[in-house]
Amino acid sequence: MAGLQIDPEGMRRSADGLDAAKDEVQALLDQFTAALAEYADAFGGDMVGSIAGPAHEECVAVATECFTSNIEALEAYSQDLREMADEHEANDAEVAKSFTTIHGGLKP
């Protein structure tokens, strides 16, 4: 492809940015979970509490699972970017080595 430029260091910086975003989301999830834990027994044991409490717990579980899966995805994306950067550098080095070998064979 004409004009395509791959910047492995830029890819690594992007991976670092994804890691920072992942850490920030994880910290917010931890704060959210801690805040919700304070209300664990707030619903009481009466009829309304016995209905609202489990419903609340299920909502919290679904939200936590959603955030956790997104955190895991961010981690996977950053790892994939680093692997792609490494592969591009290795391929570039191999191509450069091949051209050097060819050039050496062309010398009179």
C-alpha positions in Angstrom: 0.0 0.0 0.0 1.5 3.3 -1.1 1.9 5.8 1.7 1.3 3.5 4.6 3.5 4.3 7.5 3.6 2.0 10.6 4.8 3.7 13.8 5.6 0.9 16.3 6.4 3.5 19.0 3.2 5.2 18.4 1.4 1.9 18.7 3.1 1.4 22.1 2.1 4.9 23.2 -1.5 4.1 22.3 -1.2 0.8 24.3 0.0 2.9 27.2 -3.0 5.2 26.8 -5.3 2.2 26.8 -3.6 0.9 30.0 -4.2 4.3 31.6 -7.8 4.2 30.6 -8.2 0.7 32.0 -6.6 1.7 35.3 -8.9 4.7 35.5 -12.1 2.7 34.8 -10.9 0.0 37.3 -10.4 2.7 40.0 -13.9 4.1 39.3 -15.4 0.6 39.5 -13.6 0.0 42.8 -15.0 3.3 44.2 -18.5 2.4 42.9 -18.4 -1.1 44.4 -17.2 0.3 47.8 -19.9 2.9 47.8 -22.6 0.3 47.1 -21.2 -2.0 49.8 -22.2 0.6 52.4 -25.9 0.1 51.4 -25.8 -3.7 51.4 -28.2 -4.0 54.4 -30.3 -0.9 53.6 -33.3 -2.8 52.3 -34.3 -4.5 55.5 -36.1 -7.8 55.9 -39.7 -6.8 55.3 -41.6 -7.7 52.2 -40.4 -4.7 50.2 -36.9 -5.2 51.3 -36.9 -8.9 50.4 -37.9 -7.9 46.9 -35.8 -4.8 46.4 -32.6 -6.2 48.0 -32.1 -9.1 45.6 -33.2 -6.9 42.6 -30.6 -4.3 43.6 -27.9 -7.1 44.0 -28.7 -8.4 40.5 -28.4 -4.9 39.0 -25.1 -4.4 40.7 -23.8 -7.8 39.5 -24.8 -7.0 35.9 -23.2 -3.5 36.0 -20.0 -4.9 37.6 -19.8 -7.7 35.0 -20.3 -5.1 32.2 -17.5 -2.9 33.5 -15.2 -5.8 34.2 -15.6 -7.2 30.7 -14.8 -3.7 29.3 -11.7 -3.5 31.5 -10.6 -6.9 30.3 -11.1 -5.8 26.7 -9.0 -2.7 27.2 -6.2 -4.8 28.6 -6.4 -7.2 25.6 -6.4 -4.3 23.1 -3.3 -2.8 24.7 -1.5 -6.2 24.6 -2.5 -6.7 21.0 -1.1 -3.3 20.1 2.2 -4.1 21.7 2.4 -7.4 19.9 1.6 -5.8 16.6 4.3 -3.2 17.2 6.8 -5.9 18.0 5.9 -7.9 14.9 6.2 -4.8 12.7 9.6 -4.1 14.0 10.7 -7.7 13.6 9.4 -7.8 10.0 11.1 -4.5 9.2 14.4 -5.9 10.6 14.0 -9.0 8.5 13.3 -7.1 5.3 16.3 -4.8 6.0 18.5 -7.9 6.5 17.2 -9.4 3.2 18.0 -6.2 1.3 21.5 -6.0 2.9 22.1 -9.6 1.8 20.9 -8.9 -1.7 23.0 -5.7 -1.9 26.1 -7.7 -0.8 25.5 -10.2 -3.5 25.3 -7.5 -6.2 28.7 -5.9 -5.5 31.2 -6.6 -8.3 
